[in-house]
Amino acid sequence: MSRAVCCERCQSVGLDRYINGASLKLGLLLLLLFVVPGVLYFAWFLLSSHRGCSTCGSRHVVPLMQEAASPVEPAGTLAGSSQFVTAA
């Protein structure tokens, strides 16, 4: 599931994507010809993948907030008023 992110490197705003630095074709070839190196390659393939910027591929992304947060009122105030409530 993609999420909206802002990249710290290229400053682009968009959806993130799944990024890996390995080749699936090379992994299948290694698995067919040499079982042990193929298994090790696929283990590295799975461990090295990450979610990142869809523009530059950077891992340094910040998720965007989906809903605007309501402002926090100071303790002892009523929402929408600037008067402090005092106990009598």
A tleap script that builds the chain and sets N, CA, C and O, in Angstrom:
source leaprc.protein.ff14SB
mol = sequence {
  NMET SER ARG ALA VAL CYS CYS GLU ARG CYS
  GLN SER VAL GLY LEU ASP ARG TYR ILE ASN
  GLY ALA SER LEU LYS LEU GLY LEU LEU LEU
  LEU LEU LEU PHE VAL VAL PRO GLY VAL LEU
  TYR PHE ALA TRP PHE LEU LEU SER SER HIE
  ARG GLY CYS SER THR CYS GLY SER ARG HIE
  VAL VAL PRO LEU MET GLN GLU ALA ALA SER
  PRO VAL GLU PRO ALA GLY THR LEU ALA GLY
  SER SER GLN PHE VAL THR ALA CALA
}
set mol.1.N position { 0.844 -1.168 0.000 }
set mol.1.CA position { 0.000 0.000 0.000 }
set mol.1.C position { 0.891 1.234 0.000 }
set mol.1.O position { 1.702 1.410 0.909 }
set mol.2.N position { 0.752 2.071 -0.987 }
set mol.2.CA position { 1.547 3.289 -1.076 }
set mol.2.C position { 0.993 4.346 -0.137 }
set mol.2.O position { -0.206 4.390 0.138 }
set mol.3.N position { 1.881 5.191 0.345 }
set mol.3.CA position { 1.468 6.282 1.213 }
set mol.3.C position { 2.085 7.571 0.701 }
set mol.3.O position { 3.121 7.553 0.036 }
set mol.4.N position { 1.450 8.680 1.011 }
set mol.4.CA position { 1.936 9.981 0.577 }
set mol.4.C position { 3.143 10.366 1.431 }
set mol.4.O position { 3.088 10.320 2.660 }
set mol.5.N position { 4.228 10.746 0.766 }
set mol.5.CA position { 5.457 11.103 1.468 }
set mol.5.C position { 6.079 12.351 0.850 }
set mol.5.O position { 5.763 12.730 -0.277 }
set mol.6.N position { 6.967 12.979 1.612 }
set mol.6.CA position { 7.781 14.085 1.126 }
set mol.6.C position { 9.239 13.647 1.241 }
set mol.6.O position { 9.678 13.215 2.307 }
set mol.7.N position { 9.981 13.757 0.154 }
set mol.7.CA position { 11.380 13.333 0.136 }
set mol.7.C position { 12.263 14.444 0.699 }
set mol.7.O position { 12.114 15.607 0.326 }
set mol.8.N position { 13.179 14.087 1.593 }
set mol.8.CA position { 14.093 15.065 2.160 }
set mol.8.C position { 15.232 15.391 1.207 }
set mol.8.O position { 15.858 16.442 1.343 }
set mol.9.N position { 15.515 14.526 0.252 }
set mol.9.CA position { 16.619 14.757 -0.680 }
set mol.9.C position { 16.200 15.643 -1.849 }
set mol.9.O position { 16.834 16.667 -2.102 }
set mol.10.N position { 15.138 15.264 -2.566 }
set mol.10.CA position { 14.745 16.017 -3.767 }
set mol.10.C position { 13.532 16.918 -3.532 }
set mol.10.O position { 13.113 17.630 -4.445 }
set mol.11.N position { 12.964 16.901 -2.335 }
set mol.11.CA position { 11.833 17.739 -1.945 }
set mol.11.C position { 10.557 17.470 -2.752 }
set mol.11.O position { 9.674 18.326 -2.803 }
set mol.12.N position { 10.450 16.312 -3.373 }
set mol.12.CA position { 9.236 15.997 -4.123 }
set mol.12.C position { 8.175 15.433 -3.175 }
set mol.12.O position { 8.500 14.828 -2.153 }
set mol.13.N position { 6.921 15.638 -3.523 }
set mol.13.CA position { 5.796 15.132 -2.750 }
set mol.13.C position { 5.039 14.171 -3.649 }
set mol.13.O position { 4.684 14.516 -4.776 }
set mol.14.N position { 4.793 12.971 -3.154 }
set mol.14.CA position { 4.078 11.969 -3.947 }
set mol.14.C position { 3.966 10.668 -3.186 }
set mol.14.O position { 4.148 10.634 -1.969 }
set mol.15.N position { 3.668 9.610 -3.892 }
set mol.15.CA position { 3.546 8.291 -3.279 }
set mol.15.C position { 4.903 7.607 -3.237 }
set mol.15.O position { 5.729 7.784 -4.132 }
set mol.16.N position { 5.124 6.823 -2.185 }
set mol.16.CA position { 6.372 6.074 -2.112 }
set mol.16.C position { 6.265 4.810 -2.958 }
set mol.16.O position { 5.178 4.446 -3.406 }
set mol.17.N position { 7.395 4.144 -3.172 }
set mol.17.CA position { 7.393 2.896 -3.949 }
set mol.17.C position { 8.374 1.918 -3.327 }
set mol.17.O position { 9.250 2.292 -2.548 }
set mol.18.N position { 8.203 0.659 -3.692 }
set mol.18.CA position { 9.053 -0.425 -3.207 }
set mol.18.C position { 10.326 -0.452 -4.048 }
set mol.18.O position { 10.257 -0.579 -5.270 }
set mol.19.N position { 11.480 -0.333 -3.407 }
set mol.19.CA position { 12.757 -0.246 -4.115 }
set mol.19.C position { 13.680 -1.365 -3.633 }
set mol.19.O position { 13.797 -1.610 -2.433 }
set mol.20.N position { 14.330 -2.037 -4.576 }
set mol.20.CA position { 15.353 -3.014 -4.221 }
set mol.20.C position { 16.526 -2.850 -5.171 }
set mol.20.O position { 16.364 -2.380 -6.297 }
set mol.21.N position { 17.695 -3.235 -4.717 }
set mol.21.CA position { 18.882 -3.065 -5.542 }
set mol.21.C position { 19.323 -4.335 -6.234 }
set mol.21.O position { 20.445 -4.412 -6.735 }
set mol.22.N position { 18.467 -5.320 -6.269 }
set mol.22.CA position { 18.856 -6.607 -6.830 }
set mol.22.C position { 18.006 -6.938 -8.050 }
set mol.22.O position { 16.949 -6.344 -8.265 }
set mol.23.N position { 18.478 -7.888 -8.841 }
set mol.23.CA position { 17.784 -8.301 -10.053 }
set mol.23.C position { 17.082 -9.643 -9.823 }
set mol.23.O position { 17.699 -10.609 -9.374 }
set mol.24.N position { 15.810 -9.687 -10.132 }
set mol.24.CA position { 15.036 -10.924 -9.994 }
set mol.24.C position { 15.517 -11.975 -10.993 }
set mol.24.O position { 15.579 -13.159 -10.661 }
set mol.25.N position { 15.860 -11.551 -12.220 }
set mol.25.CA position { 16.339 -12.493 -13.238 }
set mol.25.C position { 17.650 -13.152 -12.819 }
set mol.25.O position { 17.826 -14.357 -12.995 }
set mol.26.N position { 18.570 -12.361 -12.265 }
set mol.26.CA position { 19.837 -12.922 -11.798 }
set mol.26.C position { 19.608 -13.893 -10.648 }
set mol.26.O position { 20.274 -14.924 -10.561 }
set mol.27.N position { 18.676 -13.570 -9.774 }
set mol.27.CA position { 18.355 -14.457 -8.660 }
set mol.27.C position { 17.801 -15.790 -9.128 }
set mol.27.O position { 18.173 -16.841 -8.607 }
set mol.28.N position { 16.919 -15.748 -10.106 }
set mol.28.CA position { 16.370 -17.002 -10.638 }
set mol.28.C position { 17.440 -17.833 -11.344 }
set mol.28.O position { 17.455 -19.058 -11.221 }
set mol.29.N position { 18.337 -17.171 -12.084 }
set mol.29.CA position { 19.428 -17.879 -12.747 }
set mol.29.C position { 20.349 -18.545 -11.721 }
set mol.29.O position { 20.727 -19.706 -11.880 }
set mol.30.N position { 20.700 -17.817 -10.690 }
set mol.30.CA position { 21.542 -18.398 -9.633 }
set mol.30.C position { 20.838 -19.554 -8.936 }
set mol.30.O position { 21.463 -20.560 -8.601 }
set mol.31.N position { 19.539 -19.405 -8.721 }
set mol.31.CA position { 18.779 -20.468 -8.055 }
set mol.31.C position { 18.718 -21.729 -8.909 }
set mol.31.O position { 18.767 -22.836 -8.372 }
set mol.32.N position { 18.612 -21.585 -10.221 }
set mol.32.CA position { 18.559 -22.742 -11.113 }
set mol.32.C position { 19.925 -23.415 -11.261 }
set mol.32.O position { 20.018 -24.642 -11.274 }
set mol.33.N position { 20.980 -22.610 -11.372 }
set mol.33.CA position { 22.308 -23.181 -11.592 }
set mol.33.C position { 23.008 -23.597 -10.297 }
set mol.33.O position { 23.597 -24.675 -10.214 }
set mol.34.N position { 22.934 -22.744 -9.310 }
set mol.34.CA position { 23.622 -22.993 -8.036 }
set mol.34.C position { 22.640 -22.686 -6.910 }
set mol.34.O position { 22.303 -21.526 -6.675 }
set mol.35.N position { 22.191 -23.708 -6.229 }
set mol.35.CA position { 21.118 -23.553 -5.248 }
set mol.35.C position { 21.540 -22.676 -4.069 }
set mol.35.O position { 20.819 -21.742 -3.718 }
set mol.36.N position { 22.682 -22.952 -3.455 }
set mol.36.CA position { 23.100 -22.221 -2.252 }
set mol.36.C position { 23.332 -20.735 -2.552 }
set mol.36.O position { 22.807 -19.895 -1.821 }
set mol.37.N position { 24.099 -20.369 -3.601 }
set mol.37.CA position { 24.238 -18.938 -3.894 }
set mol.37.C position { 22.906 -18.273 -4.258 }
set mol.37.O position { 22.703 -17.096 -3.961 }
set mol.38.N position { 22.007 -19.013 -4.895 }
set mol.38.CA position { 20.694 -18.477 -5.232 }
set mol.38.C position { 19.868 -18.158 -3.999 }
set mol.38.O position { 19.212 -17.119 -3.930 }
set mol.39.N position { 19.906 -19.065 -3.020 }
set mol.39.CA position { 19.179 -18.841 -1.766 }
set mol.39.C position { 19.776 -17.651 -1.027 }
set mol.39.O position { 19.036 -16.815 -0.509 }
set mol.40.N position { 21.092 -17.562 -0.970 }
set mol.40.CA position { 21.746 -16.426 -0.310 }
set mol.40.C position { 21.424 -15.109 -1.020 }
set mol.40.O position { 21.193 -14.086 -0.376 }
set mol.41.N position { 21.411 -15.151 -2.347 }
set mol.41.CA position { 21.088 -13.952 -3.120 }
set mol.41.C position { 19.664 -13.491 -2.838 }
set mol.41.O position { 19.429 -12.296 -2.663 }
set mol.42.N position { 18.710 -14.422 -2.791 }
set mol.42.CA position { 17.331 -14.039 -2.508 }
set mol.42.C position { 17.164 -13.543 -1.077 }
set mol.42.O position { 16.349 -12.654 -0.830 }
set mol.43.N position { 17.914 -14.097 -0.134 }
set mol.43.CA position { 17.873 -13.586 1.240 }
set mol.43.C position { 18.353 -12.137 1.262 }
set mol.43.O position { 17.733 -11.287 1.901 }
set mol.44.N position { 19.456 -11.852 0.567 }
set mol.44.CA position { 19.967 -10.484 0.490 }
set mol.44.C position { 18.972 -9.588 -0.257 }
set mol.44.O position { 18.774 -8.432 0.117 }
set mol.45.N position { 18.353 -10.118 -1.304 }
set mol.45.CA position { 17.361 -9.404 -2.096 }
set mol.45.C position { 16.214 -8.921 -1.213 }
set mol.45.O position { 15.789 -7.770 -1.315 }
set mol.46.N position { 15.714 -9.799 -0.349 }
set mol.46.CA position { 14.594 -9.449 0.524 }
set mol.46.C position { 15.008 -8.492 1.634 }
set mol.46.O position { 14.239 -7.609 2.015 }
set mol.47.N position { 16.227 -8.666 2.157 }
set mol.47.CA position { 16.669 -7.820 3.263 }
set mol.47.C position { 17.094 -6.425 2.812 }
set mol.47.O position { 17.068 -5.492 3.614 }
set mol.48.N position { 17.479 -6.265 1.559 }
set mol.48.CA position { 17.954 -4.966 1.093 }
set mol.48.C position { 16.852 -4.090 0.513 }
set mol.48.O position { 17.119 -2.941 0.163 }
set mol.49.N position { 15.616 -4.592 0.397 }
set mol.49.CA position { 14.549 -3.791 -0.184 }
set mol.49.C position { 13.988 -2.821 0.852 }
set mol.49.O position { 14.018 -3.084 2.055 }
set mol.50.N position { 13.481 -1.704 0.360 }
set mol.50.CA position { 12.919 -0.684 1.231 }
set mol.50.C position { 11.886 0.142 0.473 }
set mol.50.O position { 11.783 0.061 -0.751 }
set mol.51.N position { 11.134 0.929 1.212 }
set mol.51.CA position { 10.190 1.864 0.614 }
set mol.51.C position { 10.872 3.216 0.562 }
set mol.51.O position { 11.512 3.632 1.527 }
set mol.52.N position { 10.736 3.906 -0.563 }
set mol.52.CA position { 11.417 5.177 -0.708 }
set mol.52.C position { 10.726 6.094 -1.692 }
set mol.52.O position { 9.611 5.835 -2.144 }
set mol.53.N position { 11.415 7.167 -2.009 }
set mol.53.CA position { 10.908 8.202 -2.916 }
set mol.53.C position { 10.747 7.630 -4.324 }
set mol.53.O position { 11.639 6.954 -4.835 }
set mol.54.N position { 9.610 7.907 -4.936 }
set mol.54.CA position { 9.378 7.402 -6.290 }
set mol.54.C position { 10.137 8.213 -7.337 }
set mol.54.O position { 10.273 7.764 -8.475 }
set mol.55.N position { 10.631 9.395 -6.978 }
set mol.55.CA position { 11.361 10.224 -7.922 }
set mol.55.C position { 12.848 9.903 -7.940 }
set mol.55.O position { 13.417 9.638 -8.999 }
set mol.56.N position { 13.490 9.927 -6.749 }
set mol.56.CA position { 14.947 9.744 -6.706 }
set mol.56.C position { 15.386 8.428 -6.070 }
set mol.56.O position { 16.563 8.079 -6.161 }
set mol.57.N position { 14.477 7.682 -5.427 }
set mol.57.CA position { 14.814 6.403 -4.826 }
set mol.57.C position { 15.420 6.493 -3.433 }
set mol.57.O position { 15.880 5.483 -2.901 }
set mol.58.N position { 15.430 7.665 -2.837 }
set mol.58.CA position { 16.034 7.864 -1.520 }
set mol.58.C position { 15.209 7.199 -0.425 }
set mol.58.O position { 13.985 7.109 -0.523 }
set mol.59.N position { 15.890 6.738 0.614 }
set mol.59.CA position { 15.208 6.177 1.784 }
set mol.59.C position { 14.712 7.272 2.724 }
set mol.59.O position { 13.900 7.009 3.611 }
set mol.60.N position { 15.191 8.484 2.537 }
set mol.60.CA position { 14.896 9.587 3.460 }
set mol.60.C position { 13.600 10.276 3.068 }
set mol.60.O position { 13.602 11.326 2.426 }
set mol.61.N position { 12.484 9.656 3.473 }
set mol.61.CA position { 11.166 10.210 3.196 }
set mol.61.C position { 10.419 10.410 4.508 }
set mol.61.O position { 10.630 9.685 5.481 }
set mol.62.N position { 9.543 11.407 4.511 }
set mol.62.CA position { 8.733 11.722 5.683 }
set mol.62.C position { 7.278 11.559 5.285 }
set mol.62.O position { 6.843 12.157 4.301 }
set mol.63.N position { 6.502 10.754 6.033 }
set mol.63.CA position { 5.091 10.592 5.687 }
set mol.63.C position { 4.331 11.905 5.873 }
set mol.63.O position { 4.575 12.629 6.838 }
set mol.64.N position { 3.425 12.211 4.968 }
set mol.64.CA position { 2.573 13.379 5.099 }
set mol.64.C position { 1.384 13.029 5.976 }
set mol.64.O position { 0.909 11.894 5.979 }
set mol.65.N position { 0.913 14.017 6.718 }
set mol.65.CA position { -0.246 13.782 7.586 }
set mol.65.C position { -1.494 13.681 6.727 }
set mol.65.O position { -1.680 14.472 5.803 }
set mol.66.N position { -2.333 12.728 7.020 }
set mol.66.CA position { -3.547 12.518 6.239 }
set mol.66.C position { -4.652 13.497 6.629 }
set mol.66.O position { -5.417 13.934 5.770 }
set mol.67.N position { -4.744 13.845 7.904 }
set mol.67.CA position { -5.774 14.760 8.375 }
set mol.67.C position { -5.103 15.892 9.127 }
set mol.67.O position { -4.096 15.686 9.805 }
set mol.68.N position { -5.653 17.069 9.010 }
set mol.68.CA position { -5.101 18.205 9.743 }
set mol.68.C position { -5.407 18.016 11.225 }
set mol.68.O position { -6.541 17.717 11.598 }
set mol.69.N position { -4.418 18.187 12.042 }
set mol.69.CA position { -4.592 18.028 13.475 }
set mol.69.C position { -5.282 19.273 14.034 }
set mol.69.O position { -5.028 20.389 13.581 }
set mol.70.N position { -6.140 19.075 15.003 }
set mol.70.CA position { -6.777 20.223 15.637 }
set mol.70.C position { -5.791 20.859 16.603 }
set mol.70.O position { -5.011 20.148 17.236 }
set mol.71.N position { -5.808 22.170 16.730 }
set mol.71.CA position { -4.866 22.823 17.637 }
set mol.71.C position { -5.121 22.403 19.077 }
set mol.71.O position { -6.267 22.232 19.492 }
set mol.72.N position { -4.070 22.242 19.812 }
set mol.72.CA position { -4.171 21.820 21.204 }
set mol.72.C position { -4.407 23.049 22.055 }
set mol.72.O position { -3.674 24.034 21.963 }
set mol.73.N position { -5.435 22.986 22.884 }
set mol.73.CA position { -5.751 24.094 23.777 }
set mol.73.C position { -4.912 23.963 25.041 }
set mol.73.O position { -4.698 22.847 25.514 }
set mol.74.N position { -4.433 25.067 25.599 }
set mol.74.CA position { -3.696 24.997 26.856 }
set mol.74.C position { -4.575 24.460 27.973 }
set mol.74.O position { -5.799 24.586 27.927 }
set mol.75.N position { -3.952 23.866 28.962 }
set mol.75.CA position { -4.698 23.303 30.084 }
set mol.75.C position { -5.467 24.407 30.794 }
set mol.75.O position { -4.919 25.482 31.038 }
set mol.76.N position { -6.730 24.157 31.131 }
set mol.76.CA position { -7.543 25.128 31.854 }
set mol.76.C position { -8.333 26.062 30.955 }
set mol.76.O position { -8.960 26.995 31.456 }
set mol.77.N position { -8.326 25.844 29.641 }
set mol.77.CA position { -9.104 26.703 28.746 }
set mol.77.C position { -10.188 25.884 28.082 }
set mol.77.O position { -10.096 24.661 27.968 }
set mol.78.N position { -11.203 26.579 27.653 }
set mol.78.CA position { -12.265 25.938 26.895 }
set mol.78.C position { -11.938 26.060 25.421 }
set mol.78.O position { -11.356 27.056 24.994 }
set mol.79.N position { -12.299 25.077 24.656 }
set mol.79.CA position { -12.049 25.128 23.221 }
set mol.79.C position { -12.785 26.299 22.607 }
set mol.79.O position { -13.988 26.455 22.816 }
set mol.80.N position { -12.080 27.124 21.853 }
set mol.80.CA position { -12.688 28.266 21.188 }
set mol.80.C position { -12.716 29.532 22.022 }
set mol.80.O position { -13.175 30.568 21.543 }
set mol.81.N position { -12.239 29.477 23.250 }
set mol.81.CA position { -12.204 30.684 24.050 }
set mol.81.C position { -10.778 30.927 24.545 }
set mol.81.O position { -9.969 30.005 24.640 }
set mol.82.N position { -10.499 32.168 24.850 }
set mol.82.CA position { -9.179 32.493 25.363 }
set mol.82.C position { -9.205 32.770 26.851 }
set mol.82.O position { -8.207 33.216 27.417 }
set mol.83.N position { -10.342 32.510 27.495 }
set mol.83.CA position { -10.499 32.747 28.934 }
set mol.83.C position { -10.117 31.492 29.696 }
set mol.83.O position { -10.466 30.386 29.283 }
set mol.84.N position { -9.407 31.649 30.799 }
set mol.84.CA position { -9.085 30.517 31.664 }
set mol.84.C position { -10.303 30.205 32.524 }
set mol.84.O position { -11.025 31.107 32.949 }
set mol.85.N position { -10.518 28.931 32.770 }
set mol.85.CA position { -11.614 28.493 33.639 }
set mol.85.C position { -11.043 28.349 35.028 }
set mol.85.O position { -10.038 27.671 35.239 }
set mol.86.N position { -11.691 28.989 35.964 }
set mol.86.CA position { -11.232 28.897 37.364 }
set mol.86.C position { -12.308 28.203 38.176 }
set mol.86.O position { -13.505 28.402 37.965 }
set mol.87.N position { -11.856 27.396 39.097 }
set mol.87.CA position { -12.782 26.704 39.977 }
set mol.87.C position { -13.155 27.638 41.134 }
set mol.87.O position { -12.290 28.314 41.691 }
set mol.88.N position { -14.437 27.674 41.492 }
set mol.88.CA position { -14.879 28.575 42.557 }
set mol.88.C position { -14.825 27.897 43.883 }
set mol.88.O position { -15.162 28.503 44.901 }
savepdb mol mol.pdb
quit
